[in-house]
Amino acid sequence: MRPGRQSRSLGVRARRWLRGFRPDPAERARREIAERVYRDLVKQARTPLFYRDLGVPDTPEGRFEMVGLHVALVVRRLRFTGEPGRALAQELFDLLFADVDEGLRHIGIGELSVGKHVKRLAGYFYARLRALDDALDAAPGAPLAPTLRTNVYHGALPPSESQVAALASYLVAAEAALRAHTTVSMLAGDIAWVPPEAARDQAEYENSEGS
């Protein structure tokens, strides 16, 4: 699916899986919150600017990387909200990989191979999460560019310095905005994402000042 178009986000198999049992009211409410958070972050991750202006590959892999980054940012924030946050984070993981499963089947991956592909992509996701954690938890000003070049831009046409800087700036700003959310708002799924245009414009300005 092209970025910017309305995402199905929750595929048929994912929806069936979510309806496969009847959780208690608290679990059901949490799942509904997770579904809304996931739908909103997928929409944010598919903002056309990331692909058009920041050079993220407009491919299934590139879109998976962007969705994964946004899931990772939310999960980082939920770590500080106690057991309810960990439970909500697990719901997001489940939704992400139920969606991956659905997407693989949609493009014709057979039943016997889907599990292997999902396991491989799950490994990629956890590796990316650790890399993002390491970069964001490092000393202030530590560069995100190496992580982004290795993961998000891998196999793509080499991005410009300003494109990588803009994506890095966006991630830092997005994390700061999530940290500013209260625990109540995070657990309720009331998340406001920062506009990526501001990071792009700042990176372009800094690049022009340095040239």
Secondary structure as the mmCIF struct_conf table of DSSP 4:
data_model
#
loop_
_struct_conf.conf_type_id
_struct_conf.id
_struct_conf.beg_label_comp_id
_struct_conf.beg_label_asym_id
_struct_conf.beg_label_seq_id
_struct_conf.end_label_comp_id
_struct_conf.end_label_asym_id
_struct_conf.end_label_seq_id
TURN_TY1_P TURN_TY1_P1 PRO A 3 GLY A 4
BEND BEND1 ARG A 5 ARG A 5
HELX_LH_PP_P HELX_LH_PP_P1 GLN A 6 SER A 7
BEND BEND2 LEU A 10 LEU A 10
HELX_RH_AL_P HELX_RH_AL_P1 VAL A 12 LEU A 18
TURN_TY1_P TURN_TY1_P2 ARG A 19 ARG A 19
BEND BEND3 GLY A 20 PHE A 21
HELX_RH_AL_P HELX_RH_AL_P2 PRO A 25 ALA A 45
TURN_TY1_P TURN_TY1_P3 ARG A 46 ARG A 46
HELX_RH_AL_P HELX_RH_AL_P3 PRO A 48 ARG A 52
TURN_TY1_P TURN_TY1_P4 ASP A 53 ASP A 53
BEND BEND4 LEU A 54 LEU A 54
BEND BEND5 THR A 59 THR A 59
HELX_RH_AL_P HELX_RH_AL_P4 PRO A 60 LEU A 78
HELX_RH_3T_P HELX_RH_3T_P1 ARG A 79 THR A 81
HELX_RH_AL_P HELX_RH_AL_P5 GLY A 82 HIS A 106
TURN_TY1_P TURN_TY1_P5 ILE A 107 GLY A 108
HELX_RH_AL_P HELX_RH_AL_P6 GLU A 111 ASP A 137
BEND BEND6 ALA A 138 ALA A 139
TURN_TY1_P TURN_TY1_P6 PRO A 140 GLY A 141
HELX_RH_AL_P HELX_RH_AL_P7 ALA A 145 THR A 150
TURN_TY1_P TURN_TY1_P7 ASN A 151 GLY A 155
BEND BEND7 ALA A 156 ALA A 156
HELX_LH_PP_P HELX_LH_PP_P2 LEU A 157 SER A 160
HELX_RH_AL_P HELX_RH_AL_P8 GLU A 161 ALA A 180
BEND BEND8 HIS A 181 HIS A 181
HELX_RH_AL_P HELX_RH_AL_P9 THR A 183 ALA A 188
TURN_TY1_P TURN_TY1_P8 GLY A 189 GLY A 189
HELX_LH_PP_P HELX_LH_PP_P3 TRP A 193 PRO A 195
HELX_RH_AL_P HELX_RH_AL_P10 PRO A 196 GLY A 210
#
